[in-house]
Amino acid sequence: MGRKRLGQARDIRGTPAGKFGARLEQLMTASGMTTAEFAAKVGVTEDAVRKYFRGADVPRLDRWPRIAMALGLRSANELLPDLPAE
């Protein structure tokens, strides 16, 4: 009935984690970095980056400034899709 079947993915695109993941992937793709390069600059594993993209996880807040710096952003606020840039 309303239960999720094993192996069936949830649609997380509209959730905060899903929006963050989509924004992060967009910014990383625009920067021309590979997942491996980005992960090394931020100090996380490639698997963690893929989880961010899927919205299955979000980075700890202390990593946000490193993520912004790796992407060439002025502020970590630019990582949030619903907030205007400073």
N, C-alpha and C positions, 0 to 999 in steps of 0.2 A: 504494500500500500504506500505509505509515505516514507518508507525506509530506503536509505541509500544502499544499493547493491555493492558488493565488494568489487573493486576495480573500476567503479564508476566515479569519474571525477566531478567535483562540485564546480559550479560556475562562480568564480570569485572575482570576476572582472569589475564588478561594481563595489566591491569592498575596499576599505582603505588599503589593505595589504595588496590587493589586486591592482589598484590604481597606482600605488607606489611602484610595484614591479613593472608595470607597463611604462611608466615614466622613466624609470631607471634604464630599462632596455632601450628605450628611444634615445636617451642621452648617450648611452654607451655606444650604440650603433653610430650615432652622429659623430662621435669622437674618433671613430675608426679603430678603437681598441678591440682586441679579442677578449674573450672571457678570461683566459689565462692571464693576460696582461693586466686587466682590471683587478682580478683577484689578488695578484701579487702587489699591486700598488696600494690596495686597501688593507691587505693583511688577512684575507679570508681564503677559503678554498673555492675552487671552481664550482663544486657542488653547492656551496652556500649561495653563490651568485645565481645559479640556476633556480634555487629555491626562492630567492628574492624575485626573480622574473616571473615565476609561477604564482607568486603571492602566498606561497606555503610558509614563508618566514620573512621577517624584516630584520635589518641589522640593528644591533644595539645602538643606542643613541650616541655613545662615545665614538662610534665609527662614522657617523654622518659627516663630520668635518673632513675626514680623510676621503670619503666618497666624493664630496663636493670638490675637493682639491684635485683628485684624480681626473675628474671630468672637466676641470677648468671653470667651475662655477664660482661666482662671487660669494655665495652664501648657501648653506645647507637648506635654507628655505626653498631654494629653487628646485629641490628634489620633490617637493610636495606639489602635486598637480593642481590642487584646488586653491592654493594661496598665490596671490600676485607676487612677483619678484620684487625685491627691495629696490 
